[in-house]
Amino acid sequence: MKILAFITIVLLLTTNTSYAKGVSCKSFNTQSEAQSYYDAKEKGWQGLDRDKDSEPCECLKGGSKYGESVCTSWRKKNGK
């Protein structure tokens, strides 16, 4: 019984709950916030740059594609 309690405690302390939430461009208000996260290589950073040009979340305010029509529907859908 003590071993089961110990294993449960260890699992609770080492399980990272951020896996459930995930990180996406919706997690940030500006491209520079996403860029900082990306540059720090935090958990989930690679998924922020889909076209692999080292500029994550280009459709967010401050991003290179912010004014382009390709981003209009994304921003409308995501409330950005």
Residue frames as a rotation matrix with the C-alpha (Angstrom) as fourth column:
MET 1
0.568 0.823 0.000 0.00
0.823 -0.568 0.000 0.00
0.000 0.000 -1.000 0.00
LYS 2
0.430 -0.492 -0.757 2.87
0.157 -0.785 0.600 2.38
-0.889 -0.376 -0.260 0.80
ILE 3
-0.637 -0.687 0.350 4.45
0.429 0.062 0.901 1.67
-0.641 0.724 0.255 -2.57
LEU 4
-0.106 0.700 0.707 1.22
0.977 -0.060 0.206 2.52
0.187 0.712 -0.677 -4.38
ALA 5
0.802 0.373 -0.466 0.94
0.504 -0.842 0.193 5.79
-0.320 -0.390 -0.863 -2.47
PHE 6
-0.013 -0.909 -0.417 4.58
0.141 -0.414 0.899 6.62
-0.990 -0.047 0.134 -3.26
ILE 7
-0.658 -0.205 0.725 4.11
0.702 0.182 0.689 5.93
-0.273 0.962 0.025 -6.97
THR 8
0.355 0.877 0.323 0.97
0.923 -0.385 0.032 8.07
0.152 0.287 -0.946 -7.05
ILE 9
0.689 -0.158 -0.707 2.77
0.253 -0.862 0.439 10.98
-0.679 -0.482 -0.554 -5.40
VAL 10
-0.412 -0.911 0.005 5.72
0.248 -0.106 0.963 10.71
-0.877 0.398 0.270 -7.78
LEU 11
-0.435 0.318 0.842 3.41
0.900 0.134 0.415 10.67
0.019 0.939 -0.344 -10.80
LEU 12
0.666 0.741 -0.082 1.48
0.745 -0.665 0.043 13.69
-0.023 -0.090 -0.996 -9.57
LEU 13
0.497 -0.547 -0.674 4.66
0.100 -0.735 0.670 15.66
-0.862 -0.400 -0.311 -8.97
THR 14
-0.545 -0.836 0.064 6.30
0.112 0.003 0.994 14.81
-0.831 0.549 0.092 -12.28
THR 15
-0.113 0.579 0.807 3.32
0.973 0.228 -0.028 15.03
-0.200 0.783 -0.590 -14.64
ASN 16
-0.909 -0.218 -0.357 3.27
0.134 -0.960 0.245 18.25
-0.396 0.175 0.902 -16.61
THR 17
-0.030 0.998 0.060 -0.27
0.558 0.066 -0.827 19.56
-0.830 0.008 -0.558 -17.11
SER 18
-0.143 -0.041 -0.989 0.77
-0.534 -0.838 0.112 21.84
-0.833 0.544 0.098 -19.99
TYR 19
-0.964 -0.178 0.196 0.50
0.045 0.620 0.783 18.89
-0.261 0.764 -0.590 -22.37
ALA 20
-0.271 0.946 0.175 -3.27
0.854 0.321 -0.410 19.02
-0.445 0.038 -0.895 -22.08
LYS 21
0.382 0.435 -0.815 -3.50
0.138 -0.899 -0.416 22.71
-0.914 0.047 -0.404 -22.91
GLY 22
0.193 -0.411 0.891 -1.01
0.973 0.200 -0.119 22.86
-0.130 0.889 0.438 -25.76
VAL 23
-0.195 -0.318 -0.928 0.53
0.157 -0.944 0.291 26.00
-0.968 -0.089 0.234 -27.15
SER 24
0.048 0.221 0.974 -0.72
0.997 0.050 -0.061 27.71
-0.063 0.974 -0.218 -30.28
CYS 25
-0.727 -0.324 0.605 -0.75
0.461 -0.884 0.081 31.18
0.508 0.338 0.792 -31.76
LYS 26
0.301 0.911 0.281 -4.04
0.196 -0.348 0.917 31.76
0.933 -0.221 -0.284 -29.91
SER 27
0.443 -0.197 -0.874 -1.96
0.887 0.233 0.398 31.64
0.125 -0.952 0.278 -26.71
PHE 28
-0.540 -0.758 -0.365 -0.31
0.758 -0.627 0.181 34.98
-0.366 -0.179 0.913 -27.54
ASN 29
0.479 0.708 -0.519 -1.52
0.430 -0.705 -0.564 38.54
-0.766 0.047 -0.642 -28.13
THR 30
0.669 -0.330 -0.666 1.32
-0.654 -0.688 -0.316 39.67
-0.354 0.647 -0.675 -30.42
GLN 31
0.839 -0.434 -0.328 3.86
0.027 0.636 -0.772 38.12
0.543 0.639 0.545 -32.74
SER 32
-0.044 -0.920 0.390 6.68
-0.576 -0.295 -0.762 39.40
0.816 -0.258 -0.517 -30.53
GLU 33
0.170 0.170 0.971 5.29
-0.940 0.325 0.108 37.44
-0.297 -0.930 0.215 -27.56
ALA 34
0.959 0.213 0.186 5.18
-0.138 0.927 -0.348 34.31
-0.246 0.308 0.919 -29.71
GLN 35
0.583 -0.806 -0.101 8.69
-0.166 0.003 -0.986 35.05
0.795 0.591 -0.132 -31.00
SER 36
-0.088 -0.601 0.794 10.08
-0.940 -0.212 -0.265 35.27
0.328 -0.771 -0.546 -27.47
TYR 37
0.479 0.360 0.801 8.48
-0.635 0.772 0.033 31.94
-0.606 -0.524 0.598 -26.57
TYR 38
0.993 -0.097 -0.064 9.77
0.008 0.605 -0.796 30.41
0.116 0.790 0.602 -29.81
ASP 39
0.337 -0.932 0.130 13.30
-0.449 -0.281 -0.848 31.74
0.827 0.228 -0.513 -29.29
ALA 40
-0.101 -0.329 0.939 13.39
-0.993 0.090 -0.076 30.38
-0.059 -0.940 -0.336 -25.73
LYS 41
-0.499 -0.038 -0.866 12.43
-0.433 0.877 0.210 26.97
0.751 0.480 -0.454 -27.17
GLU 42
-0.521 0.450 0.725 9.73
-0.768 0.122 -0.628 26.46
-0.371 -0.885 0.282 -24.56
LYS 43
-0.672 0.306 0.674 7.51
0.240 0.952 -0.192 23.38
-0.700 0.033 -0.713 -24.67
GLY 44
0.281 0.839 0.466 5.60
0.701 0.152 -0.696 23.29
-0.655 0.522 -0.546 -27.98
TRP 45
0.004 -0.334 -0.943 7.69
-0.210 -0.922 0.326 26.01
-0.978 0.196 -0.074 -29.68
GLN 46
-0.871 -0.454 0.189 8.13
0.065 0.275 0.959 24.12
-0.487 0.848 -0.210 -32.96
GLY 47
-0.306 0.848 0.432 4.39
0.929 0.366 -0.061 24.05
-0.210 0.383 -0.900 -33.65
LEU 48
0.292 0.423 -0.858 4.25
0.346 -0.883 -0.318 27.84
-0.892 -0.204 -0.404 -33.72
ASP 49
-0.183 -0.455 -0.871 6.16
-0.687 -0.575 0.445 28.15
-0.703 0.680 -0.208 -37.01
ARG 50
0.495 0.536 0.684 4.27
0.020 0.780 -0.625 26.10
-0.869 0.323 0.375 -39.57
ASP 51
0.994 -0.109 -0.016 6.13
-0.023 -0.059 -0.998 27.38
0.108 0.992 -0.061 -42.62
LYS 52
0.588 -0.800 -0.123 9.54
0.744 0.475 0.471 26.96
-0.318 -0.368 0.874 -40.94
ASP 53
0.371 -0.451 0.812 10.78
0.489 -0.648 -0.583 30.49
0.789 0.614 -0.020 -41.67
SER 54
-0.512 -0.591 -0.623 11.73
0.800 -0.065 -0.597 31.19
0.313 -0.804 0.506 -38.03
GLU 55
-0.874 0.356 0.331 8.87
-0.422 -0.893 -0.154 33.69
0.241 -0.274 0.931 -37.63
PRO 56
-0.760 0.616 -0.207 6.11
0.649 0.733 -0.204 32.09
0.026 -0.290 -0.957 -35.59
CYS 57
-0.001 0.919 -0.394 2.53
0.864 -0.198 -0.464 33.35
-0.504 -0.341 -0.793 -35.62
GLU 58
-0.859 -0.452 0.242 2.93
0.506 -0.672 0.540 35.80
-0.082 0.586 0.806 -38.50
CYS 59
-0.232 0.866 0.444 -0.79
0.544 -0.263 0.797 36.58
0.806 0.426 -0.410 -38.47
LEU 60
0.329 0.306 -0.893 -0.65
0.933 -0.255 0.256 38.09
-0.149 -0.917 -0.369 -34.99
LYS 61
0.994 0.065 0.090 -0.26
0.075 -0.991 -0.108 41.85
0.082 0.114 -0.990 -34.57
GLY 62
0.455 -0.887 -0.081 3.31
-0.662 -0.397 0.635 42.79
-0.595 -0.236 -0.768 -35.43
GLY 63
0.055 -0.401 0.914 3.84
0.321 0.874 0.364 39.78
-0.945 0.274 0.177 -37.70
SER 64
-0.790 -0.516 -0.331 5.03
-0.124 -0.395 0.910 40.13
-0.601 0.760 0.248 -41.29
LYS 65
-0.842 0.516 0.160 1.75
0.367 0.330 0.870 38.79
0.396 0.791 -0.467 -42.72
TYR 66
-0.672 0.590 -0.448 -0.61
0.435 -0.175 -0.883 40.61
-0.599 -0.788 -0.139 -40.33
GLY 67
-0.311 0.552 -0.773 -2.13
-0.507 -0.785 -0.356 42.84
-0.804 0.281 0.524 -43.03
GLU 68
-0.873 -0.086 -0.480 -2.43
-0.475 0.376 0.796 40.12
0.112 0.922 -0.369 -45.68
SER 69
0.030 0.988 -0.150 -5.75
-0.933 0.081 0.352 38.54
0.360 0.129 0.924 -46.59
VAL 70
-0.144 -0.140 -0.980 -4.46
-0.033 0.990 -0.137 35.09
0.989 0.012 -0.147 -45.68
CYS 71
-0.891 -0.284 -0.354 -4.56
0.335 0.115 -0.935 36.18
0.307 -0.952 -0.007 -42.03
THR 72
-0.624 0.687 0.373 -7.94
-0.671 -0.715 0.194 37.92
0.400 -0.129 0.907 -42.04
SER 73
0.337 0.819 -0.464 -10.01
-0.415 0.572 0.708 34.78
0.845 -0.047 0.532 -41.58
TRP 74
-0.163 -0.473 -0.866 -7.62
0.610 0.641 -0.465 33.37
0.776 -0.604 0.184 -38.98
ARG 75
-0.963 -0.230 0.138 -7.79
0.058 -0.679 -0.732 36.56
0.262 -0.697 0.667 -36.90
LYS 76
-0.286 0.939 0.193 -11.57
-0.801 -0.345 0.488 36.71
0.525 -0.015 0.851 -37.21
LYS 77
0.352 0.401 -0.846 -11.91
-0.035 0.909 0.416 33.06
0.935 -0.117 0.334 -36.16
ASN 78
-0.069 -0.528 -0.846 -9.53
0.828 0.443 -0.344 33.44
0.557 -0.724 0.407 -33.23
GLY 79
0.828 0.533 -0.174 -10.57
0.538 -0.669 0.512 36.90
0.156 -0.518 -0.841 -32.06
LYS 80
0.020 -0.910 -0.414 -7.17
0.802 -0.232 0.550 38.48
-0.596 -0.343 0.725 -32.63
